Amino acid sequence: MVTEIAAEMHGAQHRGTVASYIPPLASVPADKFGLAVVMADGTVHTSGDAEEAFSIQSVSKVFALTLALGAVGDQLWSRVGREPSGSAFNSIVQLETEQGIPRNPFINAGAIVVCDVLLGRLQPREAIAQMLRFVRELAGDDTIRIDETVAQAEQDTGFRNMALANYMRAFGNIHGDVGMVLGTYFHFCALAMSCRQLALAGRFLMDGGRSEGHRIITESRARRINALMMSCGHYDNSGDFAFRIGLPGKSGVGGGILAVAPGIASIAVWSPGLNEEGNSHLGQLALERLVQRTGWSVFEPR
Ligand code: GLN
């Protein structure tokens, strides 16, 4: 079925628009498509460009949140909310009325606060190394790396993110050095992973906090991260993602989506063309077809 869906996507007319705000993303061919499905029993199904590393961008916000919850636990929620924003991923508007508290950890402002929380205990270099160790361990793959060209390009063009961080700092919700916080955030965005690696890394969310039998986080924390992915993982397109696909999912402007069918599968899809809200157009379509054919939506009666 994974092969069938990849073939269908290969022939798609409308592919969305590849992110163009930095050259390393703008130069990714629009016709790339990869899909990887890791089943609860460990079986892996891949098709298309599933072995090719791409910039995971905001999918990294899931791993950053997991690390920050590990560091400070529920105290995190005094600094970042748990409501869908209904606004663009890089929006600043709600920060004014909400006293510098971002709506959720999956919009840029929220992920920047998450990075600041991690830097409460670590130097940027250590936090970046911790992230790399974490995703390598989750995926069981030491070849995962951070693309420094992407990190540098993010840094060179990240004026909106700088505005978000400085604005939150004015409200007292960024405690560390803004430059260091953003440097960490940009490096997380620059993680390069293949669909296979990403789906493997997502196993802990499929399996109640365990990955290959090892406990990574508690069951209740995994459940809550999944809930946030469902309600906030696709920005102002999250409602539609839940409606069409019905799985916890997190997207990135590199065109990747990590989706989780709890107890069943961890799924990663990649197609660089984006819809208006900055989520992979074909990635969503492929997930929609997968869920239609398998009945994996969490809203399906079991
Ligand atoms: N690097 C991007 C940014 O900070 C990540 C956004 C995304 O993937 N939605 O703007």
Boltz pocket constraint, residues with backbone or C-beta under 6 A from the ligand:
constraints:
  - pocket:
      binder: B
      contacts: [[A, 56], [A, 57], [A, 58], [A, 59], [A, 89], [A, 90], [A, 108], [A, 154], [A, 161], [A, 189], [A, 251], [A, 252], [A, 253], [A, 254], [A, 278]]
      max_distance: 6.0
